[in-house]
Amino acid sequence: MLSKQVRLHALHTAALAGVALSVLSLPALAQNAKPAMAPIPEGNFALTVTNERLLNAINEPQNWLTSNGNLESWRYSRLNQINRDNVGDLRMVWAMSLGGANDVVGNNGPNVMANPLVDNGMMYAVSEWGRVFKIDVRNPQRGDLLWVSDPAIDHEGNDSLTRGIALYGTNVYNALQDGRVVAINRDTGDIVWDKQVAVETEFGGRERLITQPIAAENKILVSNGAGDAGTRGWLAALDPATGDEIWRWYAVPEPGQPGSETWTDEAQTAWQKGGGGMWTAGSYDKTTRSAIWGTGNPVPIYDAEFRPGDNLYTDSTVSIDIDTGKLNWYFQYTPNDAWDYDENGVNMIQTLDVGGVKKPVVGHFGRNGFYYNLDLQTGKFINSSQYANEVTWTAGIDQETGKPVEYDPKLAVQTYIPATRMLRGDGNKVACPTWHGGIAMQPPAFNPDKQISYAVGTEGCFTQNGGTGVDDKNNMVGRTFTSDLYYGGLTAVDAANNQMLGKVVTDTEIRSGVLATAGGLIFTTLTSGDLVAYNDETLQELWRFNVGTPLKAPPMTFAVGPTQYVAFQTSGLHVHPRRFTDLMHSSYLFVFALGNQQPQAAVPIK
């Protein structure tokens, strides 16, 4: 049954949450540069999202065709109608309810971490239980709901979580919490095919599809993110016409496979516990025909002694051949991890000017507190620098090897800095960053003209003891932990020189993501309910608007005719439970434009 469309013609804003700012100037950049007003292209109103369009998505700034803006995961738009000079005139022009989640309980509530996609005036959004909405956004004063497709996820035993959808051909592709992938006809909303891809494994763990699919080279890429739940992370390619599996690559190798020698437990059963969950979106590079993905932590999470060795290919960035599913290369950040510093953070494919030479690079904000540059073609470490305010688990990164300076390849169980390294029987120890970050699932952004990478995340430290061993559910027996100090951070990094340029600190963690635009702006959303715009060179806050409900989804931008819009989705219950209780258990879509825009007629499809 289709959900009733709800339009909000007015919304009273809640009081602004207090935010502490720590702004550093960026002396290498022109502080007062004003963007030239570029014309907004009208587009060709193509009805099919071809592989060629996806590979060149950056050249369609009026659209937002992939989850992170383009297959290289820049989250950057060339639109600049909304810029530093006029962002103060930004206003909400319409909003729409995407349905409720009243049966959701717990602290996190409905987890909508997705942004909508737009193709020439048609928007596609997904709600927390996987329902997909097609919305005509050509009218500047409202969105018109065209259809709702409900895959009917069983709420019992599944989570209300989504990170997005994919467009390809004439279909919308949706990877669901219950392990199914569905293809939905873009015109009608009918389900074209429905495949069970993730299953319960022979070792009793249940695989889950926790992230959005990616379309590339006539394949739909989906991944198993339930590494912590006792399954091995994997990346699979599906046939977009049928859903049939083409290939699958596992992040934790079986005994005898390459990498299995780094799981050296005597019984050779540690690999069966799972790990390496791939629970955020990957990127795709057309020149090397490779999918670049991040992998999660080894399991059991906090017991390095159960699984001696480096535990490949966990805590890594991997390059997978799009045609064969074979591993091209890997780079592991934290061997034998026991802090939960998995490296699912999005990998940005960049071309950087390094010493006057153009170099293809993978840029990555590590959850362990460091920013890395890797060679796109080989995975070879180039350089790194610390971006998190507090890092205590290591004294730094060896700039020759890319490994922590304390790493000893001769050790089966790494010690790193013992004062922060929790092993069995150890009492409470403090480590930084927190196990929530620096930057984990929050998608970053990259401005290719200014060669700056941006990201938001969680700063702070945590305390835990070493526990006494592992039970049959992969949990540490006797482990206790506390979160010492959490706060949010927006960080800017000179990508080519790998130097932090500036940071804004917020009083609550940031769980969403960032958007960079040619208008000289950075946008992000906060759990306090605020959409915030910053100067992309000074990180000075320029504007904010509070929608009264927590935000964990990143913003995006698109254009229809002469008008640029900024849009994002809400997440539901997380903080401020007394604020706007009528919105708390619903997902909403909010759309903003400049206040001086005159109403206009809907643009006809040509």
Secondary structure, DSSP 4 states (H G I P E B T S, - for coil): -PPPPEEES--PPPPPPP--------TTS-TT-----PPPP-----SSB-HHHHHTGGG-TT-B-STTSSTT---EE---SS-TTTGGGEEEEEEEEEEE-TT--SSS-SEE----EEETTEEEEE-TTS-EEEEE--STT--EEEEEE-----STT---EE---EEEBTEEEEE-TTSEEEEEETTT--EEEEEE---B-TTS-B----S--EEETTEEEEEE--GGGT-B-EEEEE-TTT--EEEEEESSPPTTSTTGGG---TTS-GGGG-B----S--EEETTTTEEEEE---BSSTT-TTTS-S--TTSSEEEEEETTT--EEEEEESSTT--S-----SPPEEEEEEETTEEEEEEEEE-TTSEEEEEETTT--EEEEEE-SS---S-S-B-TTT-SBTT--TT-SS--SSGGG---TT---EEESS-TT-SSSSS--EEETTTTEEEEEEEEEEEEE---S-B-TTSPBTT--EEEEEEEEEEEEEETTTTEEEEEEEESS---S-EEEETTTEEEEE-TTSEEEEEETTT--EEEEEE-SS---S--EEEEETTEEEEEEE---SSS-TTS-TTTTTEEEEEEEEETTPPP-PPPPP-
